[in-house]
Amino acid sequence: MTPEFVVGFARQAIEITLIISLPMLGIGMAVGIFISILQAATQIQEMTLTMVPKIVAIFLALLIAFPWIMDKMTTYTTNLFLNLPNYIK
C-alpha cells in the first residue's frame, strides 16, 4: 500500500460521506434560514420554533432519500469488497 493509495481511499470515503449527508444538511439549512427570517420578521424568539421544524424536515428528507443513500452505500461497499484482493497486494 502506497501513501497515494491510502490518501485516495480516505478521499473516496470522505466524498461518499459528504454526498450521502448532503440532502439532510441542505434541507436543514434551508428550513433554518426560513425560520430565522420568520423569527426576524415577527420578533418571536422561541427556541423550540427553530429546532422542531428542522428536526422534522431532516427526518422527512432522510425518509425520502433513504433508498438513494442505501444504493450509494451498497455500491461503495460492494466495490470495496470486490477490490479487497487488489488492496492487499
C-alpha positions as CSV (number, residue, x, y, z in Angstrom):
1,M,0.0,0.0,0.0
2,T,1.4,3.3,-1.1
3,P,0.7,6.6,0.6
4,E,-1.1,7.8,-2.5
5,F,-3.4,4.8,-2.3
6,V,-4.3,5.4,1.3
7,V,-4.9,9.1,0.7
8,G,-7.1,8.2,-2.3
9,F,-9.0,5.6,-0.3
10,A,-9.6,8.1,2.5
11,R,-10.7,10.8,0.0
12,Q,-13.2,8.4,-1.6
13,A,-14.7,7.6,1.9
14,I,-15.0,11.3,2.8
15,E,-16.6,12.1,-0.6
16,I,-19.2,9.4,-0.2
17,T,-19.9,10.6,3.4
18,L,-20.4,14.1,2.2
19,I,-22.6,13.1,-0.7
20,I,-24.8,11.0,1.5
21,S,-25.2,13.7,4.1
22,L,-25.9,16.5,1.6
23,P,-29.7,16.1,1.3
24,M,-30.3,16.3,5.1
25,L,-27.8,19.1,5.6
26,G,-29.3,21.1,2.7
27,I,-32.9,20.7,3.9
28,G,-31.8,21.6,7.5
29,M,-30.1,24.7,6.3
30,A,-33.0,25.8,4.1
31,V,-35.5,25.3,6.9
32,G,-33.2,27.1,9.4
33,I,-32.9,30.1,7.1
34,F,-36.6,30.2,6.6
35,I,-37.3,30.0,10.3
36,S,-34.7,32.7,11.0
37,I,-36.3,35.0,8.5
38,L,-39.7,34.3,10.0
39,Q,-38.4,35.0,13.5
40,A,-36.7,38.2,12.5
41,A,-39.9,39.4,10.8
42,T,-42.2,38.5,13.7
43,Q,-39.7,39.1,16.5
44,I,-40.7,35.7,18.1
45,Q,-37.6,34.3,19.8
46,E,-38.7,30.8,20.8
47,M,-36.0,28.1,20.8
48,T,-38.4,25.3,20.0
49,L,-39.6,27.2,16.9
50,T,-36.1,26.7,15.5
51,M,-35.4,23.1,16.5
52,V,-38.6,21.2,15.9
53,P,-39.2,22.2,12.3
54,K,-35.6,21.4,11.4
55,I,-35.8,18.0,13.1
56,V,-39.0,17.2,11.3
57,A,-37.6,18.4,7.9
58,I,-34.4,16.5,8.3
59,F,-36.3,13.3,9.3
60,L,-38.6,13.6,6.2
61,A,-35.6,14.2,4.0
62,L,-33.9,11.1,5.4
63,L,-37.1,9.1,4.7
64,I,-37.2,10.3,1.1
65,A,-33.5,10.0,0.4
66,F,-33.1,6.7,2.2
67,P,-33.3,4.4,-0.9
68,W,-30.7,6.6,-2.7
69,I,-28.5,6.6,0.3
70,M,-28.7,2.8,0.6
71,D,-27.9,2.4,-3.1
72,K,-24.8,4.6,-2.7
73,M,-23.6,2.8,0.4
74,T,-24.2,-0.6,-1.1
75,T,-22.3,0.3,-4.3
76,Y,-19.4,1.7,-2.3
77,T,-19.3,-1.4,0.0
78,T,-19.6,-3.8,-2.9
79,N,-16.7,-2.1,-4.8
80,L,-14.7,-2.2,-1.6
81,F,-15.1,-5.9,-1.1
82,L,-14.7,-6.8,-4.7
83,N,-11.4,-4.9,-4.9
84,L,-10.1,-6.1,-1.5
85,P,-7.7,-8.6,-3.1
86,N,-6.2,-5.7,-5.1
87,Y,-5.8,-3.6,-2.0
88,I,-3.9,-6.3,-0.1
89,K,-1.2,-6.7,-2.7
